[in-house]
Amino acid sequence: MKNALLVPCVFFLSLLSAILIFAFFGGIALRYEMGIPFTSESAGLLLLCMVQEACYVLPLAVMLAIIKVYTFLMRHPAKLSIALVLFLVCLVFTVTVIIPVCYAQFSIIEGALALYKTTATIDKALTAFINKPFLLALLQQGSHSLFFDVYAAYTYTQNFTPYLLFAGALFFCISSFWFACIITRWNLFNLLFLLLLSGALLLVYPYMQSEGFRTVFINLHITNAENGIYGIPIVLCVVAVVFHSIGGLKMLLIYSKTKKRSAA
């Protein structure tokens, strides 16, 4: 019972930590990439860069918070019904309140940064210093791709429905990774598999934005040019249903084995 009540703390502390860490380092990198000479106003510019990066990493931060909750529940036995309810409340609150409030300020942040833009170039040594390793660059591309699609759904129309459908499908898919927590009896392997699934989503997601991917859905008459934004949520929901089904079957198998042992 006690561990279940700690789920909201684990979720929001993980969310806040991920946002602060990624925003700090991403903001510094963005500040150097802009190539603006250091002046007395540099502190304000750096803060704007960090705030913008915080918006960029929101979907990734929520993903990491979900993984942290799953890891916590793997290590600490808890009343799963209460833990699940509290986890869903935290996730729904984040998707429907925290993220929209942050995205509502994004255009203001971009406008403020536009005032600082310059055509100044960065020397080659600095460019080489801030260039990221290939894998890290791919993961960042996936993270930014998630942001741009979620933000595009948020600004798609004045209606809040496209955002809810897109964000709901995304986090429905990510939450389905829970089956990795019970896939084997070894928690370390389960954790590695959970991280692998999350990384795979970030690596694959940019390819889901390609024109070829959207064309397939249009040719199958699942979407058209007007509602093409719903193609990715459909795929995410299908993946989520498959993973949730695998988890459900695994739970039934565990329950049947436990029942047979108790009967013996």
C-alpha distance (Angstrom), angle and dihedral (degrees) to the residues before:
residue distance angle dihedral
M1 . . .
K2 3.81 . .
N3 3.81 93.1 .
A4 3.80 91.0 49.4
L5 3.81 90.8 55.2
L6 3.81 89.5 53.7
V7 3.82 92.1 62.6
P8 3.86 95.3 91.7
C9 3.82 90.2 50.1
V10 3.81 91.4 49.7
F11 3.79 91.9 47.0
F12 3.80 99.1 48.2
L13 3.81 95.4 38.4
S14 3.80 89.7 51.7
L15 3.81 90.6 46.2
L16 3.80 92.6 50.0
S17 3.82 93.5 44.5
A18 3.80 92.8 50.7
I19 3.81 92.3 48.1
L20 3.80 93.6 48.7
I21 3.81 95.4 45.7
F22 3.81 96.4 46.0
A23 3.80 93.0 40.3
F24 3.80 92.0 51.0
F25 3.79 97.9 50.3
G26 3.80 94.6 33.0
G27 3.80 90.7 49.6
I28 3.80 92.0 52.2
A29 3.82 91.1 49.4
L30 3.81 91.5 47.9
R31 3.81 90.5 48.7
Y32 3.80 91.3 56.2
E33 3.81 92.8 42.7
M34 3.81 90.2 58.0
G35 3.81 89.3 63.2
I36 3.81 95.1 -144.7
P37 3.82 116.0 154.8
F38 3.79 115.7 -111.3
T39 3.80 112.9 -100.1
S40 3.77 138.2 154.8
E41 3.83 87.5 -79.3
S42 3.80 93.6 56.4
A43 3.81 92.7 99.0
G44 3.79 91.2 58.7
L45 3.81 91.5 47.3
L46 3.80 91.6 49.2
L47 3.80 90.1 51.1
L48 3.82 90.8 51.7
C49 3.80 90.4 49.9
M50 3.80 90.4 51.8
V51 3.80 92.5 48.5
Q52 3.81 90.9 50.1
E53 3.80 91.1 49.4
A54 3.81 89.2 49.2
C55 3.81 88.1 59.5
Y56 3.81 90.6 47.1
V57 3.80 94.0 54.0
L58 3.81 98.5 43.5
P59 3.85 95.2 103.0
L60 3.82 90.0 44.7
A61 3.81 91.1 47.6
V62 3.82 90.8 52.3
M63 3.81 89.1 49.8
L64 3.81 90.8 52.6
A65 3.82 90.9 46.8
I66 3.81 89.3 54.2
I67 3.81 90.8 49.6
K68 3.80 90.4 48.9
V69 3.81 91.7 52.5
Y70 3.80 90.9 49.5
T71 3.81 90.4 48.5
F72 3.79 90.4 49.1
L73 3.80 91.8 51.9
M74 3.81 91.1 48.0
R75 3.79 91.3 55.3
H76 3.81 99.7 37.1
P77 3.81 121.1 46.8
A78 3.80 111.4 -130.0
K79 3.78 141.4 166.9
L80 3.79 96.3 -86.4
S81 3.81 97.1 -157.0
I82 3.82 92.4 58.4
A83 3.81 92.6 39.7
L84 3.81 91.1 51.4
V85 3.80 93.5 50.0
L86 3.80 92.8 48.6
F87 3.80 91.3 45.7
L88 3.81 92.0 51.9
V89 3.81 91.4 47.8
C90 3.82 90.4 52.7
L91 3.79 92.6 46.7
V92 3.81 94.4 47.2
F93 3.81 91.5 47.1
T94 3.80 90.4 50.9
V95 3.82 93.8 48.4
T96 3.80 97.0 43.3
V97 3.82 101.3 35.9
I98 3.81 116.8 14.0
I99 3.81 99.4 42.9
P100 3.85 96.1 43.7
V101 3.82 91.1 48.2
C102 3.82 90.3 52.6
Y103 3.81 93.7 44.5
A104 3.79 90.8 50.5
Q105 3.82 87.5 65.6
F106 3.81 96.5 44.3
S107 3.82 96.7 90.8
I108 3.82 89.4 51.4
I109 3.82 90.5 51.5
E110 3.81 91.4 49.0
G111 3.79 90.6 49.6
A112 3.79 91.8 51.6
L113 3.82 91.6 48.6
A114 3.81 91.0 48.9
L115 3.79 88.5 64.5
Y116 3.80 89.2 61.4
K117 3.81 96.8 46.2
T118 3.76 116.4 123.3
T119 3.76 138.8 173.7
A120 3.78 92.5 -130.1
T121 3.79 113.0 134.3
I122 3.77 127.5 -132.6
D123 3.77 120.2 -126.7
K124 3.79 117.8 -109.9
A125 3.81 94.5 -109.9
L126 3.80 91.6 56.4
T127 3.80 91.5 45.0
A128 3.81 90.7 52.6
F129 3.80 89.7 47.4
I130 3.80 95.1 54.5
N131 3.82 96.1 39.2
K132 3.79 108.2 112.6
P133 3.81 127.9 -136.5
F134 3.79 113.6 -92.4
L135 3.82 96.2 -108.1
L136 3.80 92.7 45.7
A137 3.81 89.8 49.1
L138 3.82 89.7 52.7
L139 3.80 91.8 50.1
Q140 3.81 90.4 48.8
Q141 3.79 89.8 49.5
G142 3.79 89.4 52.9
S143 3.80 91.6 48.1
H144 3.81 92.5 50.1
S145 3.81 90.7 44.9
L146 3.80 89.3 55.7
F147 3.79 90.1 50.0
F148 3.80 95.3 48.9
D149 3.81 92.8 49.6
V150 3.80 94.1 46.3
Y151 3.80 90.7 45.2
A152 3.81 91.0 46.6
A153 3.80 89.1 53.2
Y154 3.80 88.7 49.3
T155 3.81 92.2 52.7
Y156 3.85 95.7 34.1
T157 3.80 94.6 102.9
Q158 3.76 137.3 -18.9
N159 3.81 85.2 -95.7
F160 3.82 115.4 97.1
T161 3.82 92.3 -149.8
P162 3.86 99.5 87.7
Y163 3.80 90.2 53.1
L164 3.79 93.1 48.6
L165 3.80 91.7 48.3
F166 3.79 93.8 48.1
A167 3.81 97.5 41.9
G168 3.80 90.6 41.5
A169 3.82 91.7 52.9
L170 3.81 91.9 46.5
F171 3.78 96.1 51.6
F172 3.81 92.1 37.5
C173 3.80 85.3 60.3
I174 3.80 94.6 45.2
S175 3.80 92.2 46.9
S176 3.81 89.2 54.4
F177 3.80 88.3 69.8
W178 3.81 86.4 85.2
F179 3.79 88.7 95.3
A180 3.82 87.3 72.9
C181 3.82 88.3 65.8
I182 3.82 91.4 66.5
I183 3.79 101.7 28.9
T184 3.83 91.4 106.4
R185 3.80 137.9 6.5
W186 3.82 91.7 -109.3
N187 3.79 112.0 87.6
L188 3.79 94.0 -163.3
F189 3.80 91.6 57.1
N190 3.81 89.9 45.1
L191 3.80 90.6 52.8
L192 3.80 92.1 49.5
F193 3.81 89.9 49.4
L194 3.81 90.3 48.9
L195 3.82 91.0 52.4
L196 3.80 90.2 45.7
L197 3.80 91.4 54.7
S198 3.79 91.6 49.3
G199 3.80 92.5 48.2
A200 3.80 90.8 47.1
L201 3.81 90.1 54.8
L202 3.80 91.2 53.1
L203 3.81 92.0 47.3
V204 3.81 95.5 46.3
Y205 3.80 98.6 40.2
P206 3.85 97.6 78.3
Y207 3.82 88.8 57.3
M208 3.80 89.1 54.6
Q209 3.81 87.4 63.1
S210 3.80 93.3 58.3
E211 3.78 121.5 114.8
G212 3.80 90.8 -120.0
F213 3.79 90.8 58.7
R214 3.81 92.2 49.8
T215 3.81 91.0 45.7
V216 3.80 91.1 57.4
F217 3.81 90.6 57.9
I218 3.79 91.8 46.4
N219 3.83 91.5 50.1
L220 3.80 90.1 49.6
H221 3.84 88.6 51.2
I222 3.79 90.2 -124.1
T223 3.79 91.4 121.2
N224 3.80 136.2 3.4
A225 3.79 136.5 -150.4
E226 3.81 91.3 -82.0
N227 3.80 99.4 50.0
G228 3.82 98.9 28.8
I229 3.80 88.6 126.4
Y230 3.82 88.3 77.5
G231 3.82 94.9 61.6
I232 3.81 95.6 84.1
P233 3.84 94.4 45.6
I234 3.81 89.1 54.0
V235 3.81 91.2 54.3
L236 3.81 91.6 45.7
C237 3.81 91.1 51.2
V238 3.81 91.8 49.5
V239 3.82 90.8 50.4
A240 3.82 90.0 47.0
V241 3.80 92.9 51.2
V242 3.81 90.7 49.7
F243 3.80 93.1 49.7
H244 3.81 93.7 44.0
S245 3.81 88.5 50.3
I246 3.80 91.2 51.1
G247 3.80 89.4 50.7
G248 3.78 91.7 47.9
L249 3.80 92.3 50.5
K250 3.79 90.6 48.1
M251 3.82 90.3 51.3
L252 3.81 90.5 50.5
L253 3.81 90.0 49.9
I254 3.81 91.6 50.3
Y255 3.81 90.7 47.4
S256 3.80 93.1 49.6
K257 3.82 92.1 49.4
T258 3.80 91.1 48.5
K259 3.82 90.9 49.1
K260 3.80 92.3 50.5
R261 3.80 91.5 50.3
S262 3.78 92.5 49.5
A263 3.81 90.6 48.2
A264 3.79 91.0 51.3
